[in-house]
Amino acid sequence: MNSEKEYLSVGEVSKRSGIAVSALHFYETKGLLRTVRNAGNQRRIHRRELRLLSYIKVAQKIGLTLEEIKEAFSSIENKEHLTAKEWKKLGQSWDRVLTERLELIQRMKSQLSLCIGCGCLSLKIVL
């Protein structure tokens, strides 16, 4: 490891990010989070991973799956130092998903108004 100050324990990352330690370990097994081991064989996480964890949290809130998030990460060549352009590219990967979900919500809203009026409330119509 380079500088010890650049790396945080899993507990510190959990505290700073608001993500449970178990979730951090899960993200590591899924290839979403990179860790290194120190001389005592303890996991250490570079500070830059906090930004990626923020991305994961927001992406999950808008409904992206971990697989979709991992796919978006795979489009980034140098994960060591993401540029503003690369962060923008990650954000743009949400456009399609958000548009699809927004259209679904709008259809549901429209159909629910009709169904509430007639009493049918058919999921086939809504979805």
N, C-alpha and C positions, 0 to 999 in steps of 0.2 A: 504494500500500500504506500502511496505517496505520503502525503501529510495526514497525520492522525486526525487533525482538526477538520479535514474535508469529509471525514466519514463519521456516521452516527450509528449508535446501536439501534437494534430493531425497536426497542422500547422508546428511545428518543424519537424515532421516526413516527411511531404510533402516536405518541403524545402530540407531536407537531402537526401531523396530518389528520388526526381524528379517525384513523383507520385502525381497527383491531390488529393486534400482533398476529393472530391466527390468519386474518385476511392477507397480511403482508407475506406470510409464509406461503399461502395459497397462490398469491400473485407470482411469487418466485417460482413455484412449481409449474405454473402456466407460462413462464417465460416473459412475464410482463414487468418484472422487477429484477434488477441485477444486484447481486450481493457479492461480497468478497469475505474471506475469513481472515481474522487476525491471527497472531502467533498462538493465542489461547483457543483457537478454533471457533471463535464467536463470530456470528454474522455481523458484517458492517455494511452500511448502505451509504453511498456517496450522496452528498447534499443535493446534487442536481436531480436525483431521483424524486425529490419532493415535488418538483414541477410536473413530472410524469404522473405521479400519484394524484395530483390535483386534476390532471386531464382525465385520469381513470374515473375519479369520483364524479366529475361533471358528465362524462360520457355515459356512465351508468345511470345517472339521474334522468337523462333524456331517453333512456331505454336501449342504449347500445349494449350488445352482449360482449363478454370478455373476448370472444373470438373476433368480433368486429373491431374491437379496440386493438387487439394484437395485430390484426391485418393492417390497421392504420399505422401502427408503430413500424411495421415491416417496410413501409414505404420510405422511411427515413434512413438515409445512408449512415450518417454519423450521429449516433445517439449520445456521444460524449459531449458535444457542444452544439445544441440545436440553435439555428439561426431564426430570426424573426420570420423569414420566408418559410422555413420548415414548420414553425408553429402555426402559421397561416394555413399551410397545406393540411396539417392535422385537423384544424378547425373546419376546413372546407370539406373534409371527408364526412362531416356530419350533415351537410346540406341535403343530400338525397334522403337520408333517413328522417330528418326533421320535416322535410316537405311531405313525405309519404304519411307520416304520423299526423301532421296538421290536416292533410286532406281527409284522412280517416276520421279524425275528431269532428271536422266540419260536416262530413256525411252523417256521422252519428247524431250530431246536434240537430241537423235538419230532419232526419228520419224520426228521431225521438219525438220531436214536436208533432209530427204527423201521427205517429203511433199512439201517443198519449191521447190525442184527440179521438181516435177511432177505437182504441183499446186493444189493438192487435199485438203491439210490441214484439214483432217478429225479429229475431236476431239475424235471420237470413237477409232481411231487408237492410238492417242497420250495418251489418258487416259485409 
